[in-house]
Amino acid sequence: MDNHHREDGVNQSQQERTAGFLSGFRKLLGNILEGENGKRIGTIAGVVLLVAIAVIAMRAFYLNSQNAPANLSVFAEESDGGDQVEGQTGASGGALEMPSFVIDQANLQYGIQRVALIHTSIPTRARVDVVVYTVEQGDSLFGIAETFGLKPETVLWGNFDTLKDNPHTLQPGQELNILPINGTYHEWREGESLIKVAEYYGVDPLEIIRWPGNKIDIYDFDIDNPVFAAGQQLIVPGGERELVDYGPPAITRNNPAIAATYGPGHCGTIYTGSVGVGVFLWPTTERWISGYDYNPGAGHPAIDIAGSIGNPVWASDNGVIVYAGWSNYGYGNLIVVDHGNGWQTLYAHMNTISVGCGQSVNQGQSIGGLGSTGNSSGPHLHFEMIYVGSKVNPWNFLQ
């Protein structure tokens, strides 16, 4: 009995000490958590606890995902009936496996790897036939050529009956042949030789024969005796020819009457007067292009200088007037000055003319007003420079 009472007393004493310790710990913890420091400690402890829980959860999810293929329920579609069957095994009783996305590098050299393309490019077929384009207000030869990816001269060569190799004859409403490729358009005449035609345009006859737009059966064609109907149009890829010079010839003071057939502005026979110094000033107020630039290959051996109706036009150098008046070749009101030293300058589409035949003019003297007469798409000065009969690039000589 005594021993039993002693053990009870010991246990009671231990319980009292334990209760006292726990009570003291709770008081200490309560004191610690009170105030700002306690709140910070509690917050940090909570965050650490949440992070630990998240890490454990992600680890468990990752381990389960590694074993998922063995436990997944897959759907298989029967090839003969098209019915869907749900299960873990195939028709033979074995486990169905998901298709592998690992590329067998060893087999790439023996085949073509199949790749899914998000975008599919549909190739466009090149044009082989001539199309017809109707000229609209504001069109220019150079603009039309650029739209169709052609050289300006190709547009001229394809439309001689309409444009006469003169870009200034372009008018709204005209229907133009637009070739599918740079080259020329040839109208076949009875008795012609295809070899001679190709030689004239500087191409191989086979280029004409093989062009799909000409619709020639290359396996049943006699190059020495071609069968073409008179008037049939042939595309000549890469073909070239000389353009017809639509402008008047050089009109010198020694023979100004040479321009008699060009219009009523022609002058008399012989004139004397001022001689140029060989230095040329810009003939009007502006110095930028509005229209065509110098391009003799496209039938425009001049520059079109911008300006407004009535802007002054000046003589670029000293000289004598050898043409003053209307021109029948698209120039409208035209002035030609002979400078007496092998040079002539030409001023076209003028609104007004203030000089006359045989009159001497000085460099910088007003000879009229800028305009848009003749075959003109808007106000500008068509300015040409001619040296010993050849039309040169004004950009190389104007100062």
C-alpha positions in Angstrom: 0.0 0.0 0.0 2.7 2.4 0.9 4.5 1.7 -2.4 1.3 2.3 -4.3 0.7 5.6 -2.6 4.2 6.7 -3.2 3.9 5.9 -7.0 0.6 7.8 -7.1 2.3 10.7 -5.4 5.2 10.7 -7.9 2.8 10.5 -10.9 0.8 13.3 -9.5 3.8 15.4 -9.0 5.0 14.7 -12.5 1.7 15.6 -14.0 1.6 18.9 -12.0 5.1 19.7 -13.2 4.1 18.9 -16.8 0.9 21.0 -16.5 3.0 23.8 -15.1 5.5 23.6 -17.9 2.8 23.7 -20.6 1.0 26.6 -18.9 4.3 28.5 -18.8 5.0 27.7 -22.4 1.6 28.9 -23.5 2.1 32.1 -21.6 5.6 32.5 -23.2 4.2 31.8 -26.7 1.4 34.2 -26.1 3.8 36.9 -25.0 5.9 36.3 -28.1 3.0 36.5 -30.5 1.7 39.7 -29.0 2.5 42.9 -30.8 4.1 43.5 -34.3 6.9 41.0 -33.9 4.5 38.3 -33.1 2.4 39.0 -36.2 5.4 38.9 -38.4 6.5 35.6 -37.0 3.1 34.2 -37.4 2.9 35.4 -41.0 6.2 33.9 -41.9 5.4 30.6 -40.3 2.1 30.4 -42.3 3.8 31.1 -45.6 6.5 28.4 -44.9 3.7 26.0 -44.1 1.8 26.7 -47.3 5.0 26.3 -49.4 5.8 23.0 -47.8 2.2 21.8 -48.6 2.5 22.9 -52.2 5.8 21.2 -52.7 4.5 17.9 -51.3 1.4 18.1 -53.5 3.4 18.8 -56.7 5.8 15.9 -55.9 2.9 13.5 -55.4 1.2 14.7 -58.7 4.5 14.3 -60.7 5.0 10.7 -59.4 1.4 9.8 -60.3 1.8 11.2 -63.8 4.8 9.0 -64.5 2.7 5.9 -63.8 -0.4 7.3 -65.6 0.0 5.4 -69.0 -0.3 2.1 -67.3 -3.6 3.1 -65.6 -5.2 5.3 -68.2 -8.5 4.2 -69.8 -8.0 4.7 -73.6 -10.5 4.9 -76.4 -9.9 2.8 -79.5 -11.8 3.0 -82.7 -12.4 -0.2 -84.7 -11.2 0.1 -88.2 -14.1 -1.9 -89.7 -17.1 -0.5 -87.8 -16.0 2.9 -86.6 -17.5 2.2 -83.0 -15.7 3.5 -80.0 -14.6 1.0 -77.4 -13.5 2.0 -73.9 -11.0 -0.1 -72.0 -7.5 -0.7 -71.0 -6.6 -3.4 -73.5 -6.7 -3.8 -77.2 -8.4 -6.5 -79.3 -5.6 -9.0 -78.5 -5.8 -8.4 -74.8 -2.6 -6.5 -74.6 -2.3 -3.0 -73.2 -2.8 -0.2 -75.7 0.0 2.3 -76.0 -0.2 6.0 -76.9 1.7 6.9 -80.2 5.2 7.9 -79.7 6.3 11.4 -80.6 10.0 10.6 -80.5 11.6 10.9 -84.0 13.7 7.9 -85.0 16.8 9.7 -86.2 18.2 6.5 -87.7 15.4 6.3 -90.3 15.4 10.0 -91.4 18.0 9.3 -94.0 15.7 6.8 -95.7 12.5 8.8 -95.8 10.8 12.2 -95.5 9.8 13.4 -92.1 6.1 14.4 -91.9 5.7 17.9 -90.5 2.4 19.7 -89.8 2.4 23.1 -91.5 0.1 25.8 -90.1 0.3 27.8 -93.3 0.0 26.5 -96.9 1.3 28.6 -99.8 -0.7 28.2 -103.0 1.6 29.0 -106.0 0.3 31.4 -108.6 0.6 30.6 -112.2 2.5 33.2 -114.4 0.4 35.0 -117.0 1.2 33.9 -120.6 -1.6 35.7 -122.5 -2.1 39.4 -123.5 -4.7 41.2 -121.4 -6.5 44.4 -122.3 -6.3 47.4 -120.0 -8.5 50.5 -120.3 -6.7 53.8 -119.6 -8.1 55.8 -116.7 -7.9 59.4 -115.8 -4.5 60.2 -114.2 -2.8 57.1 -115.7 0.7 57.5 -117.2 2.7 55.1 -119.4 5.3 54.7 -116.6 2.6 54.0 -114.0 0.8 51.4 -116.1 4.1 49.7 -116.9 5.0 49.6 -113.1 1.6 48.2 -112.2 2.1 45.2 -114.5 5.8 44.7 -113.8 6.9 45.7 -117.3 9.3 48.2 -119.0 7.6 51.3 -120.4 8.8 50.5 -123.8 7.1 47.1 -123.7 3.8 49.0 -123.3 4.6 51.1 -126.4 5.8 48.2 -128.4 2.5 46.4 -127.7 0.3 49.3 -128.8 1.9 51.0 -131.8 -1.5 51.4 -133.6 -2.8 53.2 -130.5 0.2 55.2 -129.1 2.4 55.5 -132.2 5.5 55.1 -129.9 4.5 58.4 -128.3 3.7 58.3 -124.5 2.0 61.7 -124.7 -0.8 60.2 -126.9 -2.1 58.3 -123.8 -5.7 59.2 -123.2 -8.4 58.0 -120.9 -10.6 55.4 -122.5 -7.9 53.9 -124.7 -7.7 50.1 -124.6 -4.1 48.9 -124.4 -2.6 45.5 -125.0 -0.6 44.4 -121.9 2.0 41.8 -122.7 2.7 39.1 -120.1 6.5 39.6 -120.4 8.9 42.2 -121.5 9.2 42.1 -125.3 7.3 43.2 -128.4 4.1 42.3 -130.1 4.3 41.4 -133.8 1.5 41.4 -136.3 2.1 38.6 -138.8 2.0 39.6 -142.5 1.6 37.2 -145.4 4.8 35.9 -146.8 7.0 36.8 -143.8 9.8 34.5 -142.5 9.7 33.6 -138.8 13.5 33.5 -138.9 13.7 37.0 -140.3 11.1 38.3 -137.9 13.1 36.9 -134.9 16.3 38.3 -136.3 14.7 41.8 -136.6 13.7 41.7 -132.9 17.0 40.2 -131.8 15.7 36.9 -130.4 16.0 33.2 -131.2 13.0 31.9 -133.2 12.5 29.2 -130.7 11.6 31.8 -128.1 8.6 32.8 -130.1 7.6 29.2 -130.9 7.9 28.0 -127.3 6.0 30.8 -125.7 2.7 29.2 -124.4 0.6 32.3 -125.2 1.3 32.0 -128.9 -0.4 28.6 -128.8 2.0 26.9 -131.3 2.3 23.1 -131.4 6.0 22.7 -131.2 5.8 19.1 -132.2 4.0 19.9 -135.5 5.5 23.1 -136.6 7.7 23.8 -139.7 9.9 26.8 -138.8 10.8 27.3 -142.5 7.1 27.3 -143.6 5.1 28.6 -140.6 1.4 28.6 -141.0 0.1 31.9 -139.5 -3.0 33.8 -140.5 -2.3 37.3 -141.8 -2.9 39.7 -138.9 -2.2 37.1 -136.2 -0.5 38.7 -133.2 2.6 37.0 -131.9 4.3 37.7 -128.5 8.1 38.1 -128.9 9.6 37.5 -125.5 12.7 39.7 -125.0 12.2 41.3 -128.4 13.3 44.9 -129.0 13.0 47.5 -131.8 13.8 51.1 -132.4 11.1 53.5 -131.3 9.7 55.9 -133.9 10.9 59.5 -133.0 7.6 61.4 -132.6 9.2 64.8 -132.2 10.4 67.2 -134.8 14.0 67.0 -136.0 16.5 69.6 -134.9 15.3 72.9 -136.2 18.3 75.1 -136.8 18.3 78.8 -137.7 19.8 77.7 -141.1 16.8 75.6 -142.0 13.8 76.3 -139.7 11.4 75.4 -142.5 12.2 71.7 -141.9 9.5 71.8 -139.3 6.8 73.0 -141.8 4.9 69.6 -141.6 4.9 69.7 -137.8 2.4 72.5 -137.4 1.6 76.1 -137.9 4.4 77.3 -135.6 7.1 76.7 -138.1 9.2 79.6 -139.1 11.0 80.9 -142.3 14.3 79.8 -143.9 17.3 81.7 -142.4 17.8 83.7 -139.3 20.7 85.3 -137.6 20.9 86.6 -134.0 22.2 85.7 -130.5 24.5 82.8 -129.9 24.5 80.8 -126.6 27.3 80.5 -124.1 26.9 76.8 -123.6 25.7 77.1 -120.1 22.1 76.2 -119.4 19.8 77.5 -116.7 16.7 75.8 -115.4 13.9 77.1 -117.7 11.2 77.6 -115.0 10.7 78.1 -111.3 10.5 74.5 -110.1 13.2 71.9 -110.2 11.4 68.6 -109.7 9.6 66.1 -112.0 5.9 66.0 -112.5 5.1 63.4 -115.1 7.9 61.6 -117.0 11.6 61.7 -116.4 14.2 61.3 -119.1 13.8 57.9 -120.7 14.6 57.7 -124.4 14.0 53.9 -124.4 10.3 54.6 -123.5 10.0 57.4 -126.1 10.5 60.3 -123.7 13.9 61.9 -124.3 13.1 64.9 -122.1 12.1 65.8 -118.5 8.7 67.1 -117.4 9.3 69.9 -115.0 6.6 70.6 -112.4 4.7 73.9 -112.1 1.4 75.7 -112.1 -0.5 77.1 -115.1 1.1 80.5 -116.0 4.4 80.0 -114.2 7.1 81.8 -116.2 9.2 79.9 -118.7 12.7 81.3 -119.5 15.2 80.8 -122.3 17.8 78.4 -120.9 20.5 80.1 -123.0 21.0 82.9 -125.6 19.6 82.0 -129.0 17.0 82.6 -131.8 13.4 81.4 -132.0 13.0 78.9 -134.8 9.6 77.5 -133.9 6.8 79.3 -132.0 3.2 78.1 -132.1 1.0 75.1 -132.1 2.4 71.6 -132.8 0.5 68.8 -134.4 2.6 66.1 -132.6 1.3 66.2 -129.1 3.4 69.1 -127.9 0.6 71.7 -127.8 2.1 75.2 -127.8 5.7 74.7 -128.6 8.9 76.9 -128.7 12.2 75.8 -130.1 15.3 78.0 -129.5 18.5 77.5 -131.6 21.6 78.6 -129.7 23.9 78.8 -132.8 26.5 76.4 -131.4 25.1 73.0 -132.1 22.5 73.2 -129.3 18.7 73.6 -129.4 16.2 73.6 -126.5 12.6 72.7 -126.8 9.7 73.9 -124.5 6.4 72.2 -124.9 2.7 72.2 -123.6 3.0 75.9 -122.9 -0.1 77.9 -121.9 1.1 81.1 -123.6 3.8 82.1 -126.0 5.4 85.6 -125.8 8.0 85.4 -128.5 7.9 85.0 -132.3 9.9 83.5 -135.2 13.4 84.9 -135.8 13.5 86.8 -132.5 16.7 86.8 -130.5 16.4 86.0 -126.8 18.8 86.2 -123.9 19.5 83.7 -121.3 16.8 84.0 -118.6 14.4 86.0 -120.8 10.7 85.1 -120.4 9.3 83.4 -123.5 5.9 82.4 -122.2 3.9 80.7 -119.5 3.8 77.0 -118.3 0.7 75.1 -119.3 -0.9 71.8 -120.2 -1.7 72.0 -123.9 -1.5 69.2 -126.4 -1.3 65.6 -125.1 -0.7 66.5 -121.5 -2.0 64.9 -118.3 -1.4 68.1 -116.2 0.5 71.3 -115.9 4.2 70.9 -116.6 7.0 72.0 -118.9 8.2 69.3 -121.3 11.9 70.3 -121.8 14.3 68.8 -124.3 17.9 69.5 -125.1 19.3 68.6 -128.5 23.0 68.6 -129.4 24.0 68.2 -133.1 20.8 66.4 -133.8 20.8 64.0 -130.8 18.5 64.4 -127.7 20.5 64.3 -124.5 19.7 64.1 -120.8 18.9 67.6 -119.5 19.9 66.5 -116.0 23.6 66.4 -117.2 23.6 70.1 -118.4 21.1 72.2 -116.4 22.6 74.4 -113.7 
